């Protein structure tokens, strides 16, 4: 078996070189998305839509170019050494999907999503689903067409899901969501019935500037590399970038600094994954993230297992008090970060348990929309029914109901379940890290994030797309993907907090 | 002659459709340049260089695609109606140049310029030409190679100049610079010899925030459309964008608020041109600017003929005083904005007269560099000699000498003379506007910028690339391109100010 670069077939070099161009172009486009959501003046949309749809079309052309098609024909992964075989596997996967979809459709989807973004913003501001509904209808049609091209015999929702998580079957997502519903609903009911009330000490109004200064300070504590990152405000927080420049965004509610802390640490987790991808493999699948399940595991690990731990609040409470002018104890901060409040209607503000009910709801609605079993105009009513069923609350209006998330304006149907998959994987990875790192809890309490950071880099980030999702999980934890560690962790933590 | 869209040949539609994709891609890239200079974290450069060089290469491929080549072969401008003939003329011009240059060279130039930017920044911060010199050497070699591909028999400097100003011969630039030197040097000498001293009333220290608030207020007064623009800080101010989103940047020196005002109004002039390009022609040459001479005429017209007028200072002095906490009179503000100070070493801080000596110096150095008559390592010595010769001053170090401008890091050799050409054209256009608009001076004094804005839109902006530069000037002013109006204007204004 050839193992040296010089013995690899020419086709390998040709395919990977072209794939690098695809990556560079697509990364360039991603910073234009960042700009659109963070910096672009309001009326810039029509031109930006053209720019991004052209990039999407060119991306498609480059990826499906003969140099890739012919090169892949010549290559056989089973005859290649690792990690080159993995690189070719990943290029082939992307090529196989892209080659089935016409460029025109790719460009239309891109342009429609750019144009849908301000319509969603406006509809949310006006709390009027009916103005956004036609865009959702259009995007659903386009995405159905897209899925039909890729596999006319498959469930279109499963086809779309594979864009976000290519190596776990949709049935895994269904199983995880079922497990979470079965396990968490009784736990949430127990908490509701409990007499224990957690501390809720941040009862002032905290300015955006104050909260931003605090978030920056916490990112310093966590070790964010400012030479390769930045933080800005966005209506719907996200992280985006490359291993050379991975940015985070956050948002502020003057009554909820704990929300901003959680959201910022969440996006920091995403950025840390991106920054941990090997720079020497930039442009290759080995320099790219392993899909949204693993990406979300990194954000949720930081947000929940670090940021919502008692050890972390022991570390940062003084700093929080200094910034906010409060006199909160570490235990009170810890409790504030772990409040379970089923009455919340907003997914991104949800606690660790009810969060997953928000995902179940979206998963069910999206599946019905894609299958044509639910009309777009019926979404607000169905949304509100399910909120009542799963959480016992009804949104006051569409803005805090079915218009709350940005995803549908991006045409991202099939995305949401990766949030639950990632949360579950976060618990599994953190448990493995705890096994490997002596006194991880004490290290967090002391602000020693190096060992955790190194563990994540070594076991997750540095691999890029070398392993399929399940294999990555097995390499890192010694066992297959499982929701059990999350259920154990949640049951123990909230059982303790709420004296169950 | 066919005049309706339906009667145009198919090749016209095919060529223009492809050219629109070229434009969208290139505009997308331009916002990545904005990001690199304004927002990007320091260590993002290697990835950004790859993204931009890929876009440059794809831009080249799309522009030289068979659909353009074959379409242009079929089309004959003389048989097309206007403005379609002008569109095809402009696509042909760009195609003819691009087709002669290999994509690989285009990509190398792009990547080298992206990588040169941080090296220039660092060299300037350290005031050390020797660290930047290798990059200049590399870029000179690449640009010589580029010019050689386009026309091996032409003066390479003239070939490069045509990238910035395609329709004025380099001899026009030489003539203008000669005229400016011949006319302005005696005027500057007279001013030096004059006993008159202009007021210099801004002698405090003004914070960045204070100056930014003032600049924003002045842009409000001038009518900047914030829904299609934004202002940020950049080490080397610039404006960039499309008719949907044209941004400005500025910078601050705590001792020089008048400098920030001038720089901001200058970039506002550029943005106003961009925003005045017809939106319905976005993607066509009719929706693109007419080259850097005309672009600079719009910035200089706003900076000098509006922002450095007594009428403007009558309008804004109260606002300036409110922001800066000063008690300056309109006459004192006007004088401060019109100080002639040959001892200044920085082009972008130069007054209206000595400015052109900075251009002459760069023009001469660049020509000698391109021709191989000057070694890169000799630049600092030659720069300083010429400063002494033309302005009677010697820079203290390279940072305020040959490292002051960003342009060489962009590989933009041949660019500078368009600054003088634009300044001269600004005077010519403003004189024509004064002829056409009753009491333009009074209108500026009253803050009525609508008529001037409309005149510029109608006579310059709305045409995009419909006319060649000289024809545009003739359409707008009734006469050919001329430096005379500038000389008359400068002689009268400074003669009056300095009692000559």
Interface residues (C-beta under 8 A of the other chain):
Chain A: X20 X21 X24 X25 X27 X28 X29 X31 X32 X35 X39 X40 X41 X42 X43 X44 X45 X46 X47 X48 X50 X51 X52 X53 X54 X55 X57 X58 X62 X225 X226 X227 X228 X229 X230 X242 X243 X244 X245 X247 X279 X282 X283
Chain B: X20 X21 X24 X25 X27 X28 X29 X31 X32 X35 X39 X40 X41 X42 X43 X44 X45 X46 X47 X48 X50 X51 X52 X53 X54 X55 X57 X58 X62 X225 X226 X227 X228 X229 X230 X242 X243 X244 X245 X247 X279 X282 X283
